[in-house]
Amino acid sequence: MPTPIAAPSPNFNARKLPVTLIVLHYTGMENGPAALERMCDPAAQVSAHYMVETDGRLFQLVDEDERAWHAGVGIWRGERDINSASIGIEIVNGGHDYGLPDFPGVQIARVIALVRDIMARRGIGPGEVIGHSDIAPGRKQDPGEKFPWGALAAAGCARTVVPAAQAGADPQAQLGAIGYGLEAGLPAVVEAFQRRWRPARVDGVIDDETARLIAAVAG
């Protein structure tokens, strides 16, 4: 993997936890330069460790050993200081506010190379590569329904499952066991789950397919 382009951000502080997660975001802004400018603005108080442009260029904003400010309020497997426990990767994409554009192949190839490199160095498994929406149901939607999780899974950089033969007795408890915080309410959590695991239909309803997918991921 090539050396990232240095774009130092002042928006970081000291980690309080070891790195156990990789959190993927879309920038949700008009373009990459605007996102980079914002993440390097002290007044914005947001950042990430890396940003991947649509043409595959890779920028590093914060050293991995420092705590970047990308996750905000969220929870995963009971941990609320997600910034301390994760490496944040911003992927340049306008997101829902800009029509949810497709992610170019060259960009996803670079994301996969970066995630694979971090996983190897940090001992992180594919099940610990998650989306911003997973940790903040009801508040965040990124990296969105068009993000190609399947391509990452095929490269060993994300988990993949097939629906279980039958649903579990308590899907809500299973969602909590997977790692989701339930404080946003069940429909918001189900939407976050579907956005990751059944993006073709994100409606917050636990239908049979969703219930069987929940059972498979929890299993």
Residue pairs with C-beta under 8 A, 6 or more apart in sequence:
1 58
1 113
1 114
1 117
2 58
4 50
4 58
4 59
4 60
5 57
5 58
5 59
5 60
6 59
6 60
7 36
7 40
7 51
7 59
7 60
7 61
8 40
8 61
8 62
9 39
9 40
9 47
9 61
9 62
9 68
10 40
10 42
11 39
11 40
11 41
11 42
11 44
11 45
11 46
11 47
11 62
11 68
11 69
12 47
12 62
12 63
12 66
12 67
12 68
12 69
13 66
13 67
14 66
14 67
15 65
15 66
15 67
15 84
16 67
16 81
16 84
17 79
17 81
17 84
17 85
18 85
19 64
19 85
19 86
19 87
19 122
19 124
20 85
20 86
20 124
20 128
21 76
21 82
21 85
21 86
21 87
21 124
21 128
21 129
21 130
22 86
22 87
22 89
22 115
22 118
22 119
22 124
22 128
22 129
22 130
23 70
23 71
23 82
23 86
23 87
23 88
23 89
23 130
23 131
23 132
23 135
24 89
24 91
24 111
24 115
24 129
24 130
24 131
24 132
24 142
24 143
24 147
25 48
25 70
25 88
25 89
25 90
25 91
25 131
25 132
25 142
25 143
26 90
26 91
26 92
26 93
26 94
26 95
26 142
26 143
26 144
26 147
27 35
27 51
27 90
27 91
27 92
27 93
27 94
27 95
28 35
28 93
28 94
28 95
28 96
28 97
28 98
28 142
29 35
29 38
29 94
29 98
30 94
30 98
31 92
31 94
32 51
32 53
32 54
32 92
35 51
35 90
35 92
36 51
36 59
36 61
38 44
38 46
39 46
39 47
39 48
39 51
39 61
39 90
40 47
40 61
45 69
46 69
46 70
47 61
47 62
47 68
47 69
47 70
47 88
48 61
48 62
48 68
48 70
48 88
48 89
48 90
49 60
49 61
49 62
49 63
49 64
49 68
49 70
49 87
49 88
49 89
50 58
50 59
50 60
50 61
50 87
50 88
50 89
50 90
50 114
51 58
51 59
51 61
51 89
51 90
51 91
51 92
52 58
52 59
52 89
52 90
52 91
52 92
52 107
52 110
52 111
52 114
53 59
53 92
53 107
54 92
54 93
54 104
54 106
54 107
55 104
55 106
55 107
56 104
56 106
56 107
56 109
56 110
57 110
58 110
58 114
61 68
62 68
64 87
64 118
67 83
67 84
68 83
68 87
68 88
69 83
70 83
70 86
70 88
70 90
70 132
71 82
71 83
71 86
71 88
71 132
71 135
71 136
72 136
72 139
72 140
73 80
73 136
73 139
74 80
74 82
74 132
74 135
74 136
74 139
74 140
74 181
75 82
75 135
75 181
75 183
76 82
76 85
76 130
76 134
76 135
76 179
76 180
76 181
77 179
79 85
82 135
87 118
87 122
89 111
89 114
89 115
91 103
91 107
91 111
91 143
91 147
92 107
93 100
93 101
93 103
93 143
93 144
94 100
94 101
95 141
95 142
95 144
96 141
96 144
100 144
100 145
100 146
101 146
102 146
103 146
103 147
103 148
108 148
108 151
108 152
111 152
112 151
112 152
112 155
112 157
115 129
115 152
115 157
115 158
116 155
116 156
116 157
118 124
119 125
119 126
119 129
119 157
126 153
126 156
126 157
126 158
126 159
127 159
129 152
129 157
129 158
129 159
130 179
130 196
131 142
131 143
131 147
131 195
131 196
132 140
132 142
132 143
133 140
133 141
133 142
133 143
133 144
133 192
133 195
133 196
134 179
134 180
134 192
134 196
135 181
136 184
136 192
137 180
137 181
137 184
137 188
137 189
137 191
137 192
138 184
138 185
138 188
138 189
138 191
138 192
139 184
141 195
144 195
145 195
145 199
145 200
145 202
146 199
147 199
149 158
149 160
149 196
149 199
150 160
152 158
153 159
153 160
154 160
159 217
161 197
161 213
161 216
161 217
162 216
163 209
163 212
163 213
163 215
163 216
164 212
164 213
164 215
164 216
164 219
165 212
166 212
166 215
167 208
167 211
167 212
167 214
167 215
168 174
168 211
168 214
168 215
168 218
171 206
171 210
171 211
171 214
171 215
172 182
172 186
174 214
174 215
174 217
174 218
175 182
175 186
175 189
175 190
175 193
175 214
175 218
176 182
177 218
178 193
178 214
178 217
178 218
180 189
180 192
180 193
181 189
182 189
186 204
186 206
187 204
187 205
188 204
190 204
190 205
190 206
190 210
191 202
191 203
191 204
193 210
193 213
193 214
193 217
194 201
194 202
194 203
194 204
194 210
195 202
197 213
197 217
198 209
198 210
198 213
206 214
